[in-house]
């Protein structure tokens, strides 16, 4: 068979494969369906959704960790009012930061983590850090797709930390909160729990104003969703549109 004929047959086969693939519309994708879009009025958002405060520039540290520095070197020695911002090349992960912070805090600690997803190895590693002796409460805010994608892992988390420790909603925010003694620590980051050898940003600060602002958001979410109902909730039930538009009781 001539070369041109073989090329033509291959092109025909590729066209047939493309026609056989299901289109996005076949799945009725709620994200791409314009008829399912929900609009939220900014005027009806519950409480304060933006916070502003003056920074203490005298205590701010800016760090570039592009060599072999670890999380403990980024965190350094914690002091009241500390404020650190920096970049890493992904040589340490979020669990390393949790460990470096909690080692220096008085016990017990109130801890909260918001992230999009996690892997089994990360959760097993986190278990060694979030022990009952050191933490009197832990909260995890996860994306609603996590339950559909990794039901085995979310079952493991509920078993280890209790039903009330987890809430699911439409979530891509990555932050942590630590409350211990007089410390009210917030952490904003691009990091997930896993190690990721890419440019990552981290901000860590002892900031009671921001802590209260973010903790209030978590309290609203925990109050809006019943933990037991979320165990078998479907994708639609976990959307945040309704609770965001709801005014305070």
Beta strands, then each sheet from edge to edge (+ up, - down):
strand 1: 60-65
strand 2: 83-88
strand 3: 109-114
strand 4: 135-143
strand 5: 166-169
strand 6: 175-180
strand 7: 183-189
strand 8: 200-206
sheet 1: 1+ 2+ 8- 7+ 6- 3+ 4+ 5+
end
